[in-house]
Amino acid sequence: MKHPLFTTAILLAALIGASQAAEKPADPARQTSWNLYLDSREAHDMKVAQGDKVLLVDVRDPIEIMFTGFTDMVDINIPIQTADRSHWDAKKPVFNMVANPRFADDIAAVLEARGLNKDAPIIIMCRSGGERGAPSAKVLEGKGYKSVYVVVDGFEGDTVKSGERKNWRTVNGWKNSGLPWSYKLNKDKMYLPR
């Protein structure tokens, strides 16, 4: 059993962190109607403080997670998009990404299975906080959810802008903030084909 002072300290840290939450992104594509943004450390602290009362969702493709790492603090992996290996995007050049048509339904099902409702806080985390974080949250807009947070620096963080490690993702993010992670995946939390 945790000591009451320890529990109080964690709750106070979470409340202080919530009042100092990450700034609203300047790019409108990274903004949501909730205007709720956390950096990875704030997301970690909120999850520690609220435990099973908050849902932390990793929205990356499971194959991406396999090669870039995972935190077992995530409650569930529900990708907003998955790679379609049958179609190539010559402009990028990468495999095309296709939307997960069940994303919103899967979120609702996980909440229900955990005994939570749409009032429960949901934290959305992607790779860098940009291309999939806010778009994932936007899929939930207008569906009755009360508080959907976006982790603005994501799992891997931003890229270095210059120097020897230019374009490497070592600036911030869950992985670079000293938070728990590994390359070991938890099958019970991963999105599996149906």
N, C-alpha and C positions, 0 to 999 in steps of 0.2 A: 504494500500500500504506500502511495506517495505521501510525503509529509504535507500537511495543509499549507505551510508557508511556501513550499515548492510550487504547489498548485496555484496559489495566489500570485506568486511571482510570474509564472507562465501567463496567467490571465492578464495581469497588468502589462506585461510585455506585448501581448497581442493587442490590447486596447491602445497602448501607446503607438504600436506599429500601425494600427488601423487609422489613427489620426494623422500619421505621417505617410500614408499610402503613396505609391508611385504616382507621378504626375500623369495627367491626361496626355496621351500621345498627340503630337502636332499633326500627324497625317490622319485625315478623316477616315481613311480606309482601316485604320487601327483603332478607331473609336467605336463605342457601343452606346446604346440608349441608357444603360445603367450608369455609365461613367465610373465604373469600379475597376481600378487597376492596382496591381501589386507587383513588386519585383519578386524574384525567386525567394529571397530570404523572408520577406513578408508573407508569402504564400506558405512557406515552411512553418513559420511561427503561428499562423492562423490554423494550420492543420494540427500542429502540436496542441494548441490551446483548445480547439473545438473537437478534435478527434473525429468520431463517426457522425457528428452533427453537420459536417461539411463534406462535400464530395469533390475530390481532386481528380480531374480527368485529364489524361494525356491523349491529345488528339492526333498524334503522329501515326503514320503507317507502321504497323508492327515490324516490318522488315527494316525500316529506318531505325527503329528503336534497337533492334538486334545489333546493329553496327555502331550506334552512337551512345548507347547506354540507357539506363532506366533507374528510377528510384522506386523502391518498394513502398514509399509513402503515398504514391499514387494509388487511388482506390480502384481505378479501372482504366483501360485503354479502349477508347472508342474513336477510331480515326474519322476525321471529317472528309478525308480523301484517301484513296489507295492507288498504288501504281498499277496501271494497265499495261502489262508487258506485251500485249498484242498490238499496241499503237505507239509510235515514236513521235516525239515532238522535235522536229528538225531545227526549230528556231532556238531552243534552249541549250543544247541537245540532251534530252532526257526522255524517259518514258512518260506518256501522258498520265495525268492524274485524273481520276474520276471521283465525283462526289459520292459520298455514302448516303444513299437515299433513306436509310434507317437511323441516321444520327440522332435526330430529336426523339424518335420513339425509343431508341436504346437508352438515352439519358433518362427518360421518364421511367422506363422499366427498372433501371438500376436504382433510382430513387425509391420506387415502390418496394423493391426487394429488400432494401435496407430500412424500410419503415419511415422513410422521409417523404416530405411533400414538396411542392414547388416554392415553399417559403425557405427551404434549406439553402444555404449558400453553396454555390457551385464555383469551383476554380478551374479555369481552362488553361492548359499549358501545351504549347507546341514547341518547335525547335528554337525559334528566336523571338517569339512574341508578336510577330508581324503578319506573315502571309496566311496563317491558319488560326491564330488565337482569336482575334476579333471576328473574322468571318464565322468561326464556329459558334461564338456567342450570338452573333446576329441570327443564326438559324433558330435560336431559342427565343428571339424577340417576338412579342405578341402572343406567346403561348402560356402566359401566367406566371412565369418565373420572377421571383422578387429580387434576387441578388446574384448576378453572374459576374464573376471577376475574371480578368484576363491577366496572365503573368506576362508583363511587358518585355522581359528579357529572356523568357522561355527556358528550355532545358539546357541548350548549348550556348546561349548568349549571342552577343554581337561579334562582328568580325573586326580584326585589327585593320586599321586604315592605311598603315604604311610600315615600312621596315621589313626585316627578314621574315617575319611571320604574317605579312600582309594577307588578308582574307581568311586567316585562321580564326575560328570561333573560340577566343580565349579571353574576351573582355569581361564578361559578366555571365549571368545565367546560373541556373541551378548547379550545373556541373562545375563551374569555375568559382563558386561561392563557398566552397568547403562544406556543402550540404551532402547528405548521404546519397550515394549512387553507386552503381556497378554495371558491368556488362552482363551480369546474371539476370535473366528474366524470370518473372513469376508467372507461370502458365495460367494460373487461376485469374490473373488480372489482364491477360492479353486478349485482344480481339481475335477470335478464331472464326474461320468461314463457317457458314451455316448450310 
